[in-house]
Amino acid sequence: MLKQELEKFSTKVESYLMASNSIGIVQLDSKLNILDCNLGFMRLFNPRQSPAGEQLSNYIELRSNDMRCDEQLKIPCSRKTGMDAVSNCYIIQTDDGYLLFLERLLLTESHALEQIGSMNDDLINLQRESVKKNHQLEKLRLELDERVAELEATVFRLKQLEGIIPICSYCKKIKDDQNNWQQLETYISKHSEAQFSHCICPHCIEEQKNIIIDTMKSEF
């Protein structure tokens, strides 16, 4: 019954097979030269242009003495295709040649192992990149921790200079947390980044000059 239905719609079936992407069909002459092919064959082997006029051996390893019609065959792809695979083939003999049906390409064991090896190499490279990035992140984290520690120390020193600081009204020494009296310069240098260079202001210069003059006068 199915056969009768297919014969009834043979034109539509033919159109489908010519446009099919899942089944490759090749028309061959008696010397296995390609006369025509459908889109499915183009999709399986992806030639740069129409293979019409080429030898079938450019695509699959099938020779004239290997032709067995009306049988399901597994034929390896030609090395010229660069694919390590086999194809399920079915051959029908015509008046002046053959019709070849190719169902799909099956990866051979060696090709599958090659792909697995390539995937393992990719995985190893990804792991190396991950370790490298983790190392960089750890380095950045340590640098950030150091910077935070520096900022916290700066804030602590600034806080020590805030509030009321006890200072002697006469000698200007400062009393620290241990009740020790320190020179103003010593205290500020210890609790900040400031440093001192000593000099004399004009007022003190004049005052000291007058003291020296008065002292010399008293001696004479």
N, C-alpha and C positions, 0 to 999 in steps of 0.2 A: 504493500500500500504506500509506504514512504517512497519507494522507487518511482511509482506512478506519479505521485505528487511532484517529485523532483523533475521528472520528465515533463510534466505539465507546465512547470515554471522554470524550465531550463534557461530561458533568456535572463530571468532575474537572478537565478543562481550564478550564471556566468558573469553577470555584472558585479555581483557581490564578490566572487572569487577574484576578479580582476582588481577590485578596489580594496580587497582585504589586506589588513596590516598584520594579521596573525598567521596566515598561510602563504608561503612563498610558492609561486608557480613559474616554471621556466619551460619555454618551448625550445627544443633542440632539433638540429638536423641529425642525419645519420652519423656524422663525424663528431657529434657532441659540441658543435658550435652553437652558441646562444643566438636564437632568432628573435626572441621577445621574452619579457617577464612582467610580472605584476608588481604592485607597490609593496606587497609582502616581501618579495625577494630583495627589493631595494632597501627595505627597512632592516632585514636580517644582516646584510653585508655592507650597506651604506657606501656603494661605489660613488665615485665623484661624478660619473656620468652614466648614461645608459650602457649596460654591458653587451648590447647587441653586437654580434660579430666576434666577441671574445670566446675563448675556450672555457668550457665549464670547469676545467681543471684549475683555472685561476681562483675558483671559489670553493670547490669541494674536490676531494681526492677520489674521483670516479672515472674509471677508464672504460673503454668500449668492451674489453673482455670481462669487466666486472658487472656489466649490465644484467640485472635480473628483474624482469618485469613482473608486475602484480605481486610484489613482495614488500614487506616492511623492512627497510634496511637502515642501519646506522652508519653513516659515512662521515669520516673526519673532514674538517675544514682544511683547505689548502694553507700551507705556511705563508703564502703570499698575502693572505688576509690579515695575518698577525694575530689570529684567534686560535687558541688551543681549545677546540671544542669539536663536538660531533653533532650531526643533524639527523633527525628522523626523516627518511626519504621514502617516497613511493613512486614507482616508475610505470608509466603506461606507454606501450609502443603504438605509434601512429603509422600512417601509410608511408610517410617520408622522414620519420624521425622518432622523437620521444616527447612525452610530457612528464615533467618532474615536479613532484609536490614535496615541499619541505615544511615540516610542522614547526620546528623550533630548534634552537641551538642549545646543546647541553655542554656545560663546562666539563672538561676532563679532570681527572684526579690531580694531575700535575698542575693544571691551571688553578684549580681550587686551592691547592697547597700554596701556590705562588701568591694568590690573593690573601690567604690567611697570613702568610709571612709579611706581606706588605702592610696588612692591617696591624700586625704585631709591631712592626717598625714604627708605624704612625702612633700607636699607643705608647711605645717607649719614648718617642719624641715629645708627646704631650706630657708624659710624666716628668721628663727632664725640664720642660718649660715650666711645669707647675712647681717643681722643686726650686728652680731658679727664681720664679716670681715670689714664692714663699720666703726665700732667703732675702730678696730685696725688701719685701714687706717687713720682715723681722728687723732688718737694718734700719729702715725708716722708723719703726716703732721705738727702737733703742735711741735713735737720734731725737725723736719726739720726747721720750722720757727724760733725756738729758736736758733738753730745752725747757721742759716744764719744771724740772728741779731747779734750774737756774732762775727761772721767773719766780718760783716760790721763794727762793732765797732772797731775791731782790725785794719782793713784797715784804718779807719778814724784816729786812733791814730798814725799809721805809717805815714800817709800823713802829720800829724801835725809836725812830726820830719824831714820831707823832706824840701829841699829848703834852703834858707838863714835864719839863726836864729841870731838876733841881740844880741851880748854878749859884756859886758863891758871889755875893754882891761886890766883894773886894778883889779877890784874885781871879775870879771868873772860871774856877775849876768846876767840873760837873761831877755829881755823885751818881755812880752807876747802881745796878740792881744789887750788887754785893756791898753797897755802902762804902765803896772805895772812891776817893776823890781823884779825878784824872784831869789832866790839862784839856782844855777845850779842843785843841787840834787832835789830841790822841783819841778822844771819845768819838768825834765825828769821823775820823779816818777809820776807826774800828767798826763803826756801824753804817758806813756808806762807802761809795766808790770815790769820794772826794779826797784830794790831797792838798797839802798846804805848801806854799812858798812864802817865806817870811820877808817882809819889807817894812818901811816906815812911812806913815802918812805925813803929809805936810804939817798938820797940826802938831803931831808928836815931834817932828824934826825941830819945829820952832820952840816947843816946850823944852826939849832936851838941850837945845842950844842955849836957852836962857839959864837953865840950871848950871850948865858948864861955865857960863860967863860969871854967874853969881858965885860959884865955887872958887873960881880963879880970883875974883875980887876979894873974897874973904881971906884967901891965903896971903894976899899982899897987903 
